[in-house]
């Protein structure tokens, strides 16, 4: 996911309307008062009768509640066009978070509200655990009779059958996991990443590229010897295989190699395969793809300082730009592909510019020269504000998943010849709210220790309410996970949940985030727990200075790495008054020795070598600085989390209890890294609201649940 330096920073009008005295007490008392819309602040818009109720920020009644968010929503991904049909994956919170492969079929009498029908078996969960984060769980052949997928419960590779059943292909047992595969032209082999857990300790897990015989499940190792592999892709003639590989302590956004091997090569050792790119050991190469007509090899590299598209044999980027291609958070999931080719051979690619997605179409069939006849398309041409994962169909139809601040993630079709508004095929949510309830973010740039950082500011907004004169809203700062990732601006009901109740929200892309080029992404090198914390604090302080947030009611939350930033900001700075950590990291030394293989050396680059630089780990571990904590913390954790084990939250909770700091710990059974079950997603959101209500003394929060806060 993307955002550049020429940002929308026009907050002066908001500041003028919102600036005023800050309340002397965190406890808010009030009387309901009816006010004319002529005196309303910009935060709210008029309802139909031009009358609003005056109530303090944080106490507004909102139609955006936790239950409709999960009841009417799914996660969309894995878009694919095969055999003149459109497929996608749905993650369904109401079904325990399982992933379902669906096909667009609007004329089917059994279609869902998203105009799709289930293709995968009724009880299946289409999900792989390679790298724990998965991705690339489905393999498509040249027709809909050749679809294979990873079954989550067994991690076996299965073939879909026509009667919505499946047949396992790979052997029984939980030793192997499979992901990111491609099917040979004859349908006899799946070439994929295989992860071997015969010895389950992270240091002993083995990753390789293998071929799987689709008839008998037998396997042959094609590439091995390195720590990680991704994106095995067959050449058009079926004779060569390209792949990405890297070694500890690098992550895929640090340094990788692009290698090619002949399928009849006698060696499976990667060092014996042709090295195409990544010779310097300090360049990230991702997402290789063969041109279907010319047979040329294309890939994305950050050697220019930005993730740009390259062609083997041409020394420069074929499409040089000071923007990142490849998606919002490349490298975290397998199966990612940020560009494709039209049937006529032209390149399709997408990048983000000033908070908006742009589609690039260019002629790349000429060798030894850059792309020609470059065309760009955006929202003025009928495309949504944000989109990605563009795939070509037939007759110049393009398919992608996109959205906007007021539109949930949606599967769209857009014709390159006709242009015009993109056609909605399937929407991830049936939630629908009037414009006067939706807060549209403003992209901001604010000063921080290393120059400037970026974020999206969402003002409180609810057309039925106005705040008392002079009141400034509480602010929730959100720190995204990763940390090598970023936030986005597509509709996020969990953000609108807050803004429609009278909270302001700042979604921060702190230093180290993706989408701003390599230098910005590398700000976290050896500086995690410093730069990110500086930036979330600087963003909050900037909004207080601008009169857009109440300095006495600043709170912060984040999940995973964002949970660590949250805990660190509360432990090492005196800016926030409360916070919520969702499956966050409290003890870096414990994480260094107790996490899965993919991230087992991630901290080497973010902090330093362990145990050689153990002192840095201790200095930056919030649990080691409990004595500096003085504000309430809510801890939310999955019981089966393999990325950030539950003992992290438990240790932090016990330390807070011992010091007498108000705290609450909730551990959700059956959840892993990130909550997928509807009831837990709902409870987490409602618990956080109730927690801040208790902490800030916000009385009369409509629909607030009861929450026990220890030491309070």
Buried (B, 14 or more C-beta within 10 A) or exposed (E): BBBBEEBBEEBEEBEEBBBBEBBEEBEBEBEEEEBEBEEBBEBBBBBEEEEBBBBBBBBBBBBBBBBBBBBBBBBBBBBBBBBEBBBBBBBBBBBEBBBBBBBBBEEEEEBBEBBBBBBBBEEBBBBBBBBBBBBBBBBBBEEBEBBBBBBBEBBBBBBBEEEEEBEEBBEEEEBBBBBBBBBBEEBEBBBBBBBBBEEEEBEEBBBBBBBBBBEEBEBEBBBBBBBBBBBBBBBBEEEBBBBBBBBBBBBBBBBBBBBBBEBEBEEBEBEEBEEBBBEEEEBBBBBBBBBBEBEBBBBBBBBBEBBBBBBBEBEEBBBBBBBBBBBBBBBBBBBBBBBBBBEEEBBBBBBBBBBBBBBBBBBBBEEEEBBEEBEEBBBEBBBBBBBBBBBBBEEBBBBBBBBBBBBBBBBBBBBBEEEEEBEBBBBBBEBEBEEBBBBBBBBBBBEBBBEBBBBBBBBBBBBBBBBBEEBBBBBBBBBBBBBBBBBBBBBBBBBBBBBBBBBBBBBBBBBBBBBBBBEBBBBBEBBBBBBBBBBBBBBBBBBBEBBBBBBBBBBBBBBBBBBBBBBBBBBBBEBBBBBBBBBBBBBBBBBBEBBBBBBBBBBBBBBBBBEEBBEBBBBBBBBBBBEEBEBBBBBBBBEEBBBBBBBBBBBBBBBBBEEEBBBBBBBBEBBBBBBBBBBBBBBBBBBBBBBBBBBBBBBBBEEBBEBEBBEB
